[in-house]
Amino acid sequence: MQIRLAVEADLPAIIEIYNAAIPTRLATADLEPISVESRRAWFRSHGDRYPVWVMTIGSHDIQSDQNEQIIGWLSLQMFYGRPAYHKTAEVSIYIDPNYQGKGIGKKLLDHAIANCPKLNISKLVGFVFAHNSASCRLFNYFGFEEWGFLPQIAELDGVEQSLIILGKTLF
């Protein structure tokens, strides 16, 4: 397994993993699958400051070998889109369903936390549905605390769900 910066050619695999999360109603408020094209601008908005990392298995020579498989990804993005929040990033993590519960999320989040000082990011926030116990455990494992709670803010298949804002100060 290896963690590396995502490249645009990874976008189909990133979207496939994301779309696999939609029917679970645990990790995203999207209700229908999204397309690669609809996320191209999102991907391009990331860069040196707010990277997307992928966890891969198989060959690590992405230019010549088709045997590499992306099994999870993590993105950092600007929080709230205002300059005063420049040291805070929102973190999102998605894992291939076949690899969930195998520590991939821990490795990705550990990698992001370790790289945040180089990115001048001192705070991370995650938005997690309250009923997503696996994600809550993951963030709690790394010392994230509840910084906010939005009761019954989302409706998923006719059921109102709450959102927890989890945060961590890194330095």
Residue, then its C-alpha position, 0 to 999 in steps of 0.5 A: m500500500q502506498i499513499r500518493l498525491a492524486v492526479e487527474a487520471d485518478l478521478p474516475a476511481i475517486i468518483e467510483i469510490y465516492n458513488a459507492a458511498i451514496p447508497t449507504r446514506l452514511a458519508t455524503a448528502d448526495l442522493e444520486p451518483i455523480s459523474v467524473e465531469s461534474r467533479r473535474a473542477w472540484f479536483r482542479s481546485h485542489g493543489d499544493r495547498y489543499p491536496v487529494w491523496v489516494m491509497t493504492i495497492g499494486s504497482h506504484d508506477i502510475q505511468s506504465d502499469q494498469n495494475e495499481q488500484i485506488i482503494g481510498w482517498l482523502s481530500l483537504q479543501m478550503f474551509y468556508g471559502r473565506p480568507a480568514y480561515h486559511k489555516t483551517a481545512e475541511v477533510s473528507i475521506y472515502i474508502d472502497p467498500n471492499y477495504q473498509g474496516k481495514g485501517i485505510g482511513k487511519k492511514l490516510l488521516d494520519h498521513a494528512i495530519a502529518n502533512c498539515p504543518k508543511l501546508n500551514i494548516s493548523k486546524l482540521v474539521g470534518f463533517v460527519f453524519a451522527h449515525n456514521s459510527a465508523s467515521c465518528r470512531l476514526f476521527n475520535y481516534f485521532g483526538f478530534e472533538e465535537w465542535g458543532f452539532l446540527p440536529q436533523i439537518a439532512e433528509l436521507d430517504g425520508v429520515e432526518q439525520s444530524l451532522i456533527i462537526l468534528g475538529k482538531t487543532l494540530f499546532 
